[in-house]
Amino acid sequence: MTSFVPILAAVVPALPLAGALLPLLARTPNGADRLGLAVAFPTAVAALWLAVIALARGGQPALHGHWYLVDGASGVLLAVTGVVGLCSAVVSPAYLRAHRHGSSSAHDSRSWYYSALLLFWAALLAVPIAGNLAVVWLLVEATTAASALLVAFSGVREALEAGWKYLVLTTLGLSVALLGIVVLAVNQARAGRHGLSALDWHAIQGAAHALPASATLVAFVLLLAGLATKIGWAPVHNWLPDAHSEAPAPISAMLSAALLPSVLLVAWRVKETLEPSVGAATTRAVFIGFGLASILVAVPFLWRALPWKRLLAYSSLEHMGVIALGIGFGTPLAIAGVVVHIAGHALAKSLGFYAALPLLQHDPAAASQAPGGVANVSPSTAAAMGVSLVALAGLPPSPLFLSELLILLGGIAAGYALVSAVAVIGLALGFLGLLHALIEGVVGEGTPRPRGLPRTPERSIVALTAILGTALLALAATGLLLPGSSFVETLARGVL
Amino acid sequence: MSSVLVNAMLALALGVIVVRRRSVAIIALGAQSLALSIGALQLSSGRSGGFLLAAFVLLSKAVVLPALLYALMRRTREARLVVAASGPLVRLAGAGALALFAVAVVPPLGLGNTHIEHAAVALVLIGIAIVVARRPAFFQLLGLVVAENGLSLLAVSVPGGLSYVIELGALFDLALVVTVAAAFAQRIHSELGTGDTELLRALRD
């Protein structure tokens, strides 16, 4: 199976990259839908195939070639990005049919929507398997260019604001990260290591102990500060609630479930490669600091009556904080929690965003205010929102209950009892906030369903709720097997 | 790279944060990119052919980027100048203070040339200051390019040169981001009738 890895590693991002041209050839809006899906299915199959190979290797060392690196963490992110990308492509026709585009024809807007989606997906799929820090930076920057256009797709003033803020803030953040990369390159060059290969993950890790500590610390801080902007960690998260709430729902799902953890994996790899020079205490402190700050900043917003997608956006802030904490703790128990959390968050959050499609069709006011009593209007939409909220809140049998428990126990095992205690309080408050949203928004009082609304988005959401809900339960069961596995032990020793 | 060119890049960056007219800012940015490319060409002797190629691409940036920005300016005419949130002297003092603070705080980066290290970090911070201090989307776009020029200054000064693949890739990404940002600036202008991003403040919690 591993002999396929070099080919698959090239095919996975190449399929959507080349396929991005196809929707532009479509003659009708429906043709663009069909061509978009025609590219999405083989892309997802290839991504899942590579993910299965990576995950099936368990605790064996990473596979790496001239330009790629495939390890267990790559497998998790490939699986997540493959599934979420496919689901987003599948639900996109429903969004596009309901969408009124002001400045161009339905045909043109659909064609470039799919092209941008596929380009965004291509870059996202390449990030976890690229074996070089500089190349990863280029790919992350490419995700910004493609997704900023998608964030502003609706063309309304708020979407323009969100897209512009996202573009400017994340580009500036990535400029700071690039400064860190150049500082690393400077010091590699002084040690006689020149060229692109000097920035391979393994080359950096192998040389880190010999690099000057102060310069490496500067590079680490710059890289983490820059990447934090793109991950949406507090306090540099300002773009996140706006972009997630204004983007088309399928794109919001990709932003939250795939983009944020993919960039977080880059930060994780940076930690592992530079730790020999910077020191474990410093790298852990930075991750724990970002993690706690993100959880605590998110909590007050989870208590407020926010529009549905905006609530989900602040939940993303909280969950990226939880993952950062797990990586910061670094124990095998915490890393098992991180793996489950990345996958569980992706499934639950994408379902939540997909539920926004029928929700906004039934109640367009839900775009700007908190929904109320959705179960009275659309039971299937309410079911999707309920499954998503229950999972995100960490209510058993949600896999996020298990992952948060593992991360907190891992923190205590690593000697971070106080940090774990603060995190428990933050997570408990966040849980109550989401529970309140569940009661008020989903099962509270509401207005009856208007007549004559199309059923298509509802049929899609019923199917997605069944599939993603089952996947969440399966993940919770699988997660129980992770602690103590060679897969997790290897990841805890370093994601390379 | 000669210190005259480096100092000129700093002065031109400060010019972008101060000037009122977009056309003058474009000229300042073009001149800054030109100074960078001349410096890169100075360094190219004895280095790989790839580095020379990267230097020529930088030179083309000094020509192509201002042309693109000029075209954007023509397509987004402002009926009147956008009122600045603060005066030019305040902006200049703020950016200067930020740059001096960075110079005082940032330890040696390993280049062996503290002047270039300080100038590069200062340019990145001045770029960020331009984005924060200037309200028009057009000027915020210029801030992104100023920050990128700071990064390029450090990159071309790496002993033996940074891989040209990275430099060309970063330039390609910059071109992509600038194109997307220009499209945004145009849409913001057509939506609001001005490029003043201060009017985009609907999203608050």
Interface residues (C-beta under 8 A of the other chain):
Chain A: S103 A134 V135 L138 E141 A142 T144 A145 A148 L149 A152 G155 R157 E158 L160 E161 A162 G163 W164 K165 L167 V168 T171 L172 S175 V176 L178 L179 V182 V183 A185 V186 N187 A189 R190 H194 G195 L196 A198 L199 P212 S214 A215 V218 P241 D242 S245 E246 F301 R304 L306 R310
Chain B: V106 P107 P108 L109 G110 L111 G112 A120 V121 V124 G127 I128 V131 A137 Q140 L144 A147 E148 G150 L151 L154 A155 V158 P159 G160 G161 L162 S163 V165 I166 G169 A170 F172 D173 L176 V177 T179 V180 A181 A183 F184 R187 I188 E191 L192 T197 L200 R201 A202 L203 D205
